[in-house]
C-alpha cells in the first residue's frame, strides 16, 4: 500500500496550502507594515494638531502678558514712583501708589494663570502682590535691552515653593531711555498655565514639555524636568530648522514619537512624547484581520480541493485502477470519458493505447510462434557443425596414431576454435573464454608463420571473470597479421594486453607492422569487411550496440612503425548485466 504522502491528492493539497500561505503572508505582512505606518502617521499628525493648538494658546497667553507688561512700562504713575525721591510730593506719590496697586490686584485676579507681579525700582520702591521671601533675580543681571522669559521658583514668606515662568523686562525713563529706573517681573503659575493649555489634548497620559528657544524646560508634565535642558536628553537637530513636525528618538532605552510645534514670536517649543510601544496596541486589530483572512483563504482552498478531487482526481484514480489491469496483461479494458477536458483526453488516449497494446500482443504472439519455428529449423541445421566436430576428432586421432604431432596440434586447435565460435550461442562471454579462443587462433598462426611473428599475451588475472562481447580479439589480431606484419615483409611482434581500470575493461593489440594512414582505419570502421569476414566495423558496432556509443574501438597508427588498437568496454560481471 502506497504512503499517503505519495498520492497526487496529498501533493496538490500541500501545494495549494503552500501557495496560499506564500501569497497571503507577504501580502498580509506588507499590508500590516503599510497600515502600521499609516496609523502611526495619522497618530503623529493628530498629535501635531494638538501640539499646534497648545502652541497657539500659549502664544495668546504670552502676548497677553506682554501687553500687560507694556502698560506698566508706559504707566506715568509707575514711572513717577520709580523716579521719586525725598523731595517728591508724598501726597501725589500715595495717589499714584494706590492706582498702581489697584491695577496689579485687578490683573492678578482677572488672569488665573498670573501667579504674582513683582516690581522693584532703583530707588528701592517695591510692589509685591504675593509676598516674596527671597528675590532670586538680580537687577544687575537683567538684559537692559530687551525682555526675558525664564523658569523660576518663588518662595513665599510662608516658605511655600511655586514653579513659575517669569517675564522680566526693564523699566526705563521715557525722557532718557538709557536710564534704567527699575524692572518688572510677571510670574505665570506653571501649574495653572499647564492645566489650561494641556486641556486641549484628549490624552492626558502623554508627556508634554514646553521649552524656550535655548531648550530650557519651562513647563512639563513631569515637574522634575523643569529647569533642565531638553537638548541634553534627546537630539534636537530635527527641530532646529523646521517649525513643526514629528520624528522618532531614543530616550532611556525606549523609542518615542516626538511631536513638536514652535511659537514663532518667542521661539518656544511645545513638545509631546509618546512611547512607540503604545501605538502597537492599536495595530492588534490589523493582526486579527490578517489571521482571519488567512483562515478564510485556507477554508476556500479546502472547498476547492473537494471539488478538484471529484472532478479531476477521481477519474485519475479510476484510470490508475485500469492501468493495473494493463500491467496484469489484461488489455481488453475500456474507460468511459466524461467531458472534453485534459483528463478526458488522457482517458481517450488510454483507451487507444489499450486497444493498440491488445493488437501488438497478438502480433507478438504470432511472431513468437514464428521464432520458435525458426529455432527448430536452426537446430536441425546444427547437424553440420556437429558433423564437422566429429570429423575433426577422427582426423585428430588418426594423425595421433600415425605419429603426426604437428597435425594433431593444428587439428585440436582448429577444433577448439570452431567449437568456441559455434557452440556458444550468446553474444556475451567471459574474458577467460575469449582468451581461450584467442590462444587456439594464435597456436594455428604460430605453426603457419613459424618465427616470422612473435606473440606476447599479458592478461590481468582479475580481468578473466569480466564479461565481453564475443570475438573481439581474434579479428583485431588477424588484421594485425595480414595488414601489419605480413604487409611489412619482415619479422614482427604482436602484443596483446587485457586489464581493468576505472571500472572499464581494456583490450590493447599492438603490432610492429606496416601501419597505415588514419583515413584507412576510419574507412575500416565505417565499411564492412570484404569477403564476408568479421572486420573492425563489426566488432565496433557490436560493442556499441551492447554497451552504448561511449564504448568501442580507438586506433593509433604510424606508417612504417606499427599500429595500436584499443578496445574499451565497461567492466561488468554476471550480476551487472541486464
TORZA-814611 format. One line per field, with one value per residue (C-alpha): z, x, y. Coordinates in Angstrom, 2 decimals. Each point is the difference from the previous one (the first is absolute). Example, Ala and Ser with C-alpha at 12.3 -4.5 7.8 and 13.67 -1.06 7.14 Angstrom:
c3	[7.80, -0.66]
c1	[12.30, 1.37]
c2	[-4.50, 3.44]
//
This chain:
c3	[0.00, -1.01, 2.57, 0.06, -0.58, -3.49, -1.13, -2.45, 2.26, 2.90, -2.20, -1.46, 3.48, 1.28, -3.08, 0.35, 3.69, -0.75, -2.80, 2.19, 2.83, -2.45, -1.54, 3.14, 2.34, -2.13, -0.92, 3.58, 1.45, -2.58, 0.74, 3.73, -0.29, -2.24, 2.32, 3.02, -1.77, -0.90, 3.59, 1.36, -2.54, 0.85, 3.69, -0.51, -2.01, 2.61, 2.72, -2.16, -0.25, 3.79, 0.54, -2.44, 1.96, 3.24, -1.61, -1.33, 3.44, 1.58, -2.56, 0.97, 3.70, -0.40, -2.27, 2.64, 2.64, -2.28, -0.60, 3.75, 0.54, -2.62, 1.94, 3.07, -1.92, -1.52, 3.27, 1.12, 3.59, 0.22, -1.52, 2.43, 2.93, -1.32, -0.61, 3.31, 2.72, 3.37, -1.64, -1.92, 1.19, 2.22, -0.59, -3.74, 0.54, 2.20, -2.58, -2.70, 2.26, 0.55, -3.76, -0.70, 2.81, -1.24, -3.50, 1.28, 2.14, -2.92, -2.39, 2.39, 0.71, -3.67, -1.37, 1.87, -1.44, 1.42, 3.31, 1.09, -1.14, 1.45, -0.73, 1.35, -0.61, 0.30, 2.70, 1.96, -0.86, 0.11, -1.04, 0.94, -0.46, 1.62, 2.68, -1.31, 2.66, -2.09, -3.39, -2.21, -2.87, 0.35, -1.68, -1.25, -1.89, -1.99, -3.73, -0.19, -3.75, -0.06, 2.04, 1.11, 0.72, 2.44, 2.37, 3.60, 3.47, 2.32, 3.74, 1.98, 3.45, 1.29, -1.70, -2.78, -3.24, -3.32, -3.53, -2.18, -3.44, 0.46, -2.51, 1.07, -1.83, 0.87, 0.70, -1.45, 0.28, -2.99, -0.16, 0.16, -1.38, 1.10, 3.58, 1.71, 2.86, 0.92, -1.25, -0.26, 0.70, -0.95, 1.27, -1.77, 2.14, -1.84, 1.34, -0.93, -3.40, -0.69, 1.01, -2.19, -3.18, 0.55, 0.20, -3.80, -0.14, 0.12, 1.48, 3.38, 0.28, -2.53, 1.02, -1.02, 0.35, -0.58, -0.53, -0.99, -3.03, 1.81, 0.78, 3.75, 1.23, 1.31, 0.67, -0.15, 0.93, 1.98, 2.40, 0.75, -3.56, 0.50, -0.32, -1.81, -3.54, -2.52, -2.40, 2.54, 0.10, -3.70, -3.38, -0.85, -3.52, -1.74, 1.73, -0.87, -3.55, -0.18, 2.01, 0.52, -0.67, 1.57, 0.21, 1.98, 2.64, 2.73, 3.61, 2.96, -2.34, -1.46, -3.32, 0.19, -2.59, 0.46, -1.29, 0.21, -1.00, 0.32, 1.35, -2.60, 1.94, 3.02, -1.53, 2.64, -0.89, 1.15, -0.07, 0.44, 0.84, -0.74, 0.43, -3.28, 1.79, 0.92, -3.71, -0.55, 2.04, -2.59, -2.73, 1.63, -1.84, -3.28, 1.11, 0.78, -3.42, -1.66, 1.90, -0.85, -3.69, -0.13, 1.70, -2.54, -2.83, 1.40, 0.31, -3.63, -0.98, 1.79, -1.96, -3.20, 0.85, 0.49, -3.40, -1.54, 1.43, -1.40, -3.43, -0.68, 2.61, 0.00, -3.79, 0.39, 2.80, -2.23, -2.77, 2.36, 0.76, -3.71, -0.53, 2.55, -2.29, -2.81, 2.27, 0.62, -3.79, -0.17, -3.05, -0.61, 2.13, -0.81, 2.13, -0.79, -0.34, 1.45, -1.47, -2.33, 2.35, 0.25, 2.29, -2.54, -2.73, 2.16, 0.46, -3.76, -0.56, 2.56, -1.82, -3.28, 1.63, 1.49, -3.40, -1.70, 2.65, -0.50, -3.72, 0.60, 2.45, -2.65, -2.44, 2.54, 0.63, -3.72, -0.24, 2.96, -1.72, -3.14, 2.09, 1.56, -3.46, -1.09, 3.05, -0.80, -3.54, 1.28, 2.34, -2.96, -1.90, 2.93, -1.06, -2.40, 2.74, 2.09, -3.04, -0.40, 3.66, -0.38, -3.26, 1.53, 3.01, -2.30, -1.86, 3.32, 1.26, -3.40, -0.07, 3.56, -0.75, -3.00, 2.13, -1.77, 3.08, -1.76, -1.90, 3.33, 1.49, -2.95, -0.17, 3.76, -0.13, -3.00, 1.73, 3.10, -2.19, -1.80, 3.22, 1.75, -3.00, -0.69, 3.31, 2.07, -1.39, 2.33, -1.25, 3.50, 1.45, 2.71, -0.63, 0.88, -2.84, -2.41, 0.95, -0.49, -3.50, -0.72, 1.21, -2.46, -2.82, 0.97, 0.18, -3.60, -1.17, 1.77, -1.92, -3.24, 0.38, 2.06, 1.32, -2.24, 2.69, 3.76, 2.13, 3.51, 2.17, 3.35, 1.78, 3.43, 2.13, 1.54, -3.50, -0.97, 1.80, -1.78, -2.95, -3.58, -3.46, -1.78, -2.64, 0.88, -0.05, -2.84, -2.80, 1.27, 0.24, -3.48, -1.31, 1.62, -1.70, -3.56, -0.21, 2.39, 0.32, -3.30, -1.95, 1.43, -1.40, 3.08, 3.40, 2.50, 3.43, 1.12, 3.66, 1.66, 3.40, 1.98, 3.22, 1.93, 1.10, 1.36, -0.39, -3.67, -1.84, -2.46, -2.88, -1.63, -3.12, -1.22, -3.02, -1.56, -3.54, -2.95, 1.59, -2.06, -0.28, 2.25, -2.90, -0.65, 3.49, -0.01, -3.17, 1.61, 2.93, -2.38, -2.65, 0.31, -0.50, -3.51, -0.68, 2.90, 2.66, 3.50, -0.22, 2.32, -0.80, 1.07, 3.33, 0.60, -0.86, 2.28, 2.95, -0.46, -0.42, 3.19, 2.29, -1.60, -2.31, 2.58, -0.41, -3.01, -1.92, -0.06, -2.54, -0.03, -2.95, -1.48, -3.53, 0.11, 3.82, 0.95, 1.30, 3.42, 0.36, 3.34, 0.80, 2.89, 1.68, 3.41, 2.72, 0.61, 1.71, -0.27, 2.58, -1.68, -3.31, -0.63]
c1	[0.00, 1.40, 0.62, -2.43, 2.89, 0.49, -3.61, -0.82, -2.81, 2.38, 2.56, -2.63, -1.34, 3.49, 0.72, -3.31, 0.60, 3.58, -1.07, -2.67, 2.45, 2.68, -2.34, -1.91, 2.90, 2.04, -3.15, -1.23, 3.35, 0.38, -3.56, 0.66, 3.23, -1.74, -3.00, 2.28, 1.78, -3.34, -1.26, 3.24, -0.12, -3.62, 0.81, 2.97, -2.03, -2.76, 2.55, 1.54, -3.39, -0.38, 3.51, -0.71, -3.17, 1.96, 2.69, -2.69, -1.60, 3.40, 0.64, -3.26, 0.83, 3.57, -1.18, -2.56, 2.76, 2.22, -2.78, -0.57, 3.71, -0.04, -2.76, 2.21, 3.01, -2.10, -1.80, 0.83, -1.04, 2.45, 2.86, -0.77, 0.32, 3.23, 1.60, -1.18, 2.30, -0.39, -0.89, -2.93, -3.51, -1.04, -3.67, 0.46, 2.12, -2.62, -2.66, 2.17, 0.75, -3.72, -0.64, 2.87, -1.04, -3.61, 1.08, 2.35, -2.76, -2.44, 2.48, 0.86, -3.65, -1.06, 2.69, -0.10, 3.35, 1.80, 1.48, 1.48, 1.53, 3.18, 1.31, 3.24, 1.40, 3.54, -1.28, -1.09, -3.66, -1.55, -3.39, -0.68, -3.41, 1.02, 2.54, 3.27, 2.37, 3.14, 0.46, 2.03, 0.60, 2.61, -0.61, 3.57, -0.38, -3.05, 0.42, -0.76, -0.55, -2.98, -2.17, 0.61, -2.10, 1.51, -1.03, -0.03, -0.89, -1.75, 0.21, -2.64, 0.56, -1.87, 2.59, -2.29, 1.87, -1.71, 1.27, -0.55, 0.95, 1.22, -0.14, 2.69, 0.47, 1.67, -1.90, 1.70, -0.39, -2.06, 1.96, 3.36, -0.41, 3.46, -0.89, -1.17, -2.36, -1.15, -1.26, -3.25, -0.48, -3.31, -0.13, -2.24, -1.05, 1.48, -2.65, -2.95, 1.49, 0.68, -3.49, -1.58, 1.91, 0.25, -3.78, 0.06, 1.47, -2.35, 2.67, 1.31, 2.30, 2.38, 3.07, 0.12, 2.91, 0.12, 3.52, 1.47, 2.17, 3.06, -1.88, -0.21, -3.19, -2.50, -2.87, -0.53, -2.35, 2.94, 0.77, 3.51, 0.99, -0.69, 3.18, 1.90, 1.33, -1.94, 2.98, 1.93, -2.78, -0.75, 1.36, -1.64, 1.50, -3.30, -1.64, 2.63, -0.98, -3.62, -2.69, -2.21, 0.03, 0.69, 2.84, 1.05, 2.71, 1.50, -0.54, 0.97, 0.37, -3.50, -1.22, -2.26, -2.04, 0.92, -2.49, 0.84, -1.19, 1.75, -1.46, 1.49, 0.26, 1.63, 1.83, -1.57, -0.82, -2.82, 1.24, -2.03, 1.50, -1.91, 1.61, -0.10, -0.93, -3.37, -0.79, 0.33, -3.13, -2.03, 1.36, -1.12, -3.30, 1.93, 1.83, -3.35, -1.38, 3.09, -0.33, -3.71, 0.76, 2.53, -2.47, -2.69, 2.48, 0.82, -3.71, -0.53, 2.93, -1.63, -3.23, 2.05, 1.80, -3.31, -1.20, 3.36, -0.09, -3.46, 0.60, 3.63, 1.57, -2.78, 0.25, 3.78, -0.43, -2.27, 2.56, 2.68, -2.19, -0.45, 3.75, 0.53, -2.07, 2.39, 2.95, -1.60, -0.16, -3.74, -0.20, -3.71, -0.98, -1.91, -0.71, -2.86, 1.26, -2.02, 0.17, 2.61, 2.77, 3.60, -0.93, -2.57, 2.63, 2.32, -2.69, -0.60, 3.73, 0.00, -2.84, 1.88, 3.19, -1.75, -1.52, 3.39, 1.72, -2.56, 0.75, 3.76, -0.21, -1.75, 2.74, 2.70, -1.72, 0.09, 3.63, 0.94, -1.47, 1.98, 3.16, -0.46, -0.37, 3.22, 1.85, -1.18, 1.28, 3.34, 0.26, -0.36, 2.71, 2.42, 0.53, 2.69, 2.20, -0.26, 0.98, 2.99, 1.04, -0.21, 1.97, 2.77, 0.06, 0.45, 2.85, 1.64, 0.09, 1.10, 2.93, 0.87, 0.06, 2.25, 2.33, -0.70, 0.31, -0.19, -3.05, -1.59, 0.74, -1.49, -3.11, -0.57, 0.43, -2.31, -2.59, 0.07, -0.19, -3.13, -1.55, 0.41, -1.52, -2.92, -0.80, -0.75, -3.09, 0.30, 1.64, 1.39, 2.69, 2.68, 3.47, 1.34, -2.00, 1.15, 3.65, -0.42, -1.36, 2.90, 2.57, -1.36, 0.25, 3.55, 1.09, -1.10, 1.72, 3.26, 0.15, -0.71, 2.42, 2.69, 2.45, -1.28, -2.46, 0.66, -3.17, -0.15, -3.13, -0.31, -3.36, -0.87, -1.21, -2.97, -1.18, -0.78, -3.36, -1.35, -2.39, 0.84, -1.55, 0.81, 2.79, 1.70, 3.71, 0.23, -1.12, 2.39, 2.96, -0.86, 0.01, 3.42, 1.41, -1.30, 0.06, 2.88, 2.80, -0.60, -0.31, 3.26, 1.88, 2.17, -0.02, -2.33, -1.60, -3.62, -0.73, -3.39, -0.87, -3.21, -0.68, -2.62, 0.34, -2.50, -2.90, 0.85, 1.33, 2.84, 1.31, 3.15, 1.52, 3.28, 2.08, 3.29, -1.32, -0.42, -2.53, -2.39, -1.31, -2.83, -2.48, 0.43, -1.13, -2.83, -1.27, 0.39, -2.19, -2.68, -0.09, -0.56, 2.96, 0.22, -0.52, -2.46, 2.72, -0.54, 1.74, 0.69, -3.36, -1.86, 1.84, -0.49, -3.74, -0.63, 1.72, -1.98, -3.24, 0.65, 1.34, -0.60, 1.67, 2.57, 1.76, 1.69, 3.29, 2.74, 2.88, 3.45, 2.29, 3.24, 0.95, 3.18, -0.01, -3.15, -3.53, -1.65, -3.67, -1.74, -3.38, -1.92, -2.96, -1.66, 1.40, -3.10, -0.49, -2.87, -2.16, 0.52, -1.54, -3.68]
c2	[0.00, 3.38, 2.66, 2.92, 2.42, -1.48, 0.54, 2.77, 1.20, 0.53, 1.78, 2.33, 0.78, 0.81, 2.13, 1.87, 0.74, 0.98, 2.35, 1.58, 0.57, 1.14, 2.55, 0.99, 0.58, 2.43, 1.94, -0.11, 1.04, 2.77, 1.17, -0.16, 2.01, 2.54, 0.29, 0.39, 2.84, 1.60, -0.33, 1.43, 2.82, 0.84, -0.21, 2.31, 2.53, -0.11, 0.75, 2.67, 1.67, -0.13, 1.35, 2.85, 0.86, 0.06, 2.17, 2.36, 0.24, 0.68, 2.70, 1.74, -0.18, 1.27, 2.80, 0.92, 0.12, 2.08, 2.51, 0.27, 0.56, 2.77, 1.76, 0.07, 1.24, 2.81, 0.84, 3.54, -0.77, -2.89, 2.02, 2.81, -2.41, -1.60, 3.46, 1.57, 1.16, 1.72, 3.30, -1.39, 0.92, -2.93, 0.57, -0.38, -3.11, -1.59, 0.66, -1.62, -2.95, -0.65, 0.02, -2.41, -2.35, -0.02, -0.93, -2.72, -1.50, 0.11, -1.65, -2.85, -0.65, 0.21, -2.32, -3.35, -1.08, 3.10, -1.06, 3.33, 3.28, 1.40, 3.53, 1.37, 3.48, 1.20, 2.35, -3.14, 0.47, -3.51, -1.41, -3.63, -1.65, -3.28, 0.74, -1.41, -1.14, 0.04, 1.65, -2.33, 2.46, 2.69, 3.35, 0.20, -3.34, 1.07, 0.61, 3.70, -0.16, -2.33, -2.33, -3.56, -3.07, -2.46, -2.80, 1.07, -1.21, 2.44, -0.46, 1.80, 1.42, -3.04, -2.27, -1.24, -0.90, 0.68, -0.75, 3.04, 1.30, 3.53, 2.83, 2.45, 3.28, 3.32, 3.24, 3.06, 3.73, 1.10, 3.30, -1.78, -3.50, -1.05, 0.72, -3.21, 0.84, -3.52, -3.31, -1.90, -3.72, -1.63, -3.57, -2.52, -2.96, -2.97, -2.41, 2.23, 0.77, -3.69, -1.08, 2.64, -0.79, -3.75, -0.30, 0.28, -3.51, -2.98, -2.27, 1.12, -3.03, 1.55, 1.94, 3.65, 2.38, 3.78, 1.34, 3.36, 0.76, -1.40, -3.27, 0.72, -1.62, 2.59, -2.41, -3.75, -2.80, -1.39, 2.88, -1.28, 0.93, 3.73, 2.04, -2.80, 0.21, -2.11, -0.04, -2.08, -2.61, -0.51, 1.11, 3.33, 0.29, -0.93, 2.98, 2.60, 0.96, -1.20, 1.78, -3.05, -3.71, -3.37, -2.55, -3.07, 0.06, -2.16, 0.96, -2.19, -2.99, 0.39, 1.38, 3.05, 1.89, 3.66, 2.59, 3.71, 3.46, 3.37, 3.26, 2.34, 3.32, -1.65, -2.93, -2.26, -3.57, -2.23, -3.58, -3.19, -3.43, -3.24, -3.41, -1.92, -3.24, 1.52, 0.38, -3.78, -0.62, 1.89, -2.29, -3.26, 0.18, -0.04, -3.15, -1.65, 0.94, -1.44, -3.28, -0.29, 0.69, -2.84, -2.37, 0.92, -0.60, -3.45, -0.79, 1.04, -2.23, -2.95, 0.51, 0.22, -3.26, -1.83, 1.23, -0.84, -3.51, -0.73, 1.48, -0.90, -2.27, -2.60, -0.64, -0.19, -2.52, -2.12, 0.30, -1.34, -3.04, -0.72, 0.35, -2.78, -2.25, 0.91, -0.86, -3.41, -0.52, 0.54, 2.27, -0.36, 3.06, 3.18, 3.12, 2.36, 3.61, 2.89, 3.49, 1.38, 1.16, -1.19, -2.93, -1.20, 0.30, -2.10, -2.67, -0.05, -0.44, -2.84, -1.77, 0.37, -1.31, -3.07, -0.83, 0.39, -2.11, -2.74, 0.00, 0.05, -2.90, -2.05, 0.92, -0.92, -3.33, -0.77, 1.15, -2.21, -3.03, 0.83, 0.43, -3.43, -1.46, 1.73, -1.32, -3.52, 0.41, 1.32, -3.00, -2.28, 1.91, -0.39, -3.58, 1.26, 1.60, -3.18, -1.99, 2.32, -0.48, -3.79, 0.05, 2.14, -2.32, -3.03, 1.80, 0.88, -3.60, -1.34, 2.47, -0.85, -3.74, 0.67, 2.21, 3.34, 2.22, 3.39, -1.08, -1.04, 3.38, 1.86, -2.16, 0.31, 3.78, 0.29, -2.18, 2.19, 3.11, -1.22, -1.26, 3.41, 1.76, -2.32, -1.66, 3.15, 1.76, 3.02, 3.20, 0.70, -2.29, 0.27, 1.39, -3.44, -1.60, 2.72, -0.59, -3.78, 0.63, 2.42, -2.54, -2.60, 2.54, 1.07, -3.66, -0.56, 3.21, -0.90, -3.26, 1.84, 2.92, -1.77, 2.65, 2.83, 1.21, 0.25, 0.01, 1.54, -0.50, 1.81, -0.48, 1.43, -2.91, 1.86, 0.98, -3.63, -0.04, 3.13, -0.17, 0.99, -0.04, -3.26, -0.03, 3.29, -0.90, -2.56, 2.42, 2.70, -2.42, -1.35, 3.58, 0.59, -3.14, 0.52, 3.84, 0.62, -2.60, -1.84, 3.25, 1.37, -3.03, -0.43, -1.63, 1.67, -0.14, 0.05, 0.89, -0.59, 1.57, -0.48, 1.93, 2.01, 3.64, 2.54, -2.47, -0.57, -3.09, 0.60, -2.22, 1.42, -1.64, 1.52, -1.07, 1.08, -0.41, 2.31, 2.35, 2.10, 3.56, 1.10, 0.11, -3.74, -0.96, 2.55, -1.68, -3.45, 1.08, 1.30, -2.75, -3.74, -2.36, -1.50, -3.70, -0.29, -0.03, 1.41, 3.39, 2.93, 1.63, -3.14, -0.11, 3.73, -0.13, -3.00, 1.71, 3.23, -1.97, -1.94, 2.76, 3.41, 2.49, 1.10, -3.38, -1.60, 0.00, 2.65, -0.31, 1.64, -0.76, 1.33, -1.12, -2.10, -0.32, -1.93, 0.20, 0.05, -0.99, 0.66, -1.55, 1.57, -1.72, 0.42, -2.25, -2.15, -3.35, -2.46, 1.81, 3.38, -1.02, 0.66]
//
